[in-house]
Amino acid sequence: MNRRQMALEVASILVNHISPAPSQSVLEKVAAELILLAEKELSAGDRPSSQRLAVLTVLGKNHPGIVHAFSEILAEQNVDIVDINQTILHGNFAMIMIVDPSGAKVDFPSLKSLLKERGGREEVGVFLQYEDLMRELNRI
């Protein structure tokens, strides 16, 4: 049973004991929170990070050096860029990188913080999450 199925089962068990029964959307929200809880536990060390890729998303106004800004942080922290896709639409920049944080010099929350800090300086939105978590949350 995968994490999503487990979270839905646990959520169903919980809501079966609540009267009146909550809506399907409430059930899905509870399941999403349980998935996040499982993710937190996994990132704490239950599963080796070497088996997990992450997705870095950068969104904002285009300007020179934006790709360099984030690839520089990744290189400094020994994070491998596995795949990259970027586009510019009417001056708006969007980039998605698949990265392998297994060799990172810092832990995942610290890497996330470094990238978000740089995003603040570059005036763009930055999101970093494990690829498997992103896939599971998008299914709900």
Helices and strands as residue ranges (DSSP letters): H 3-16, H 24-41, I 42-46, G 49-51, E 54-61, H 66-76, E 80-89, E 92-100, G 101-103, H 108-122, E 124-130, H 131-139
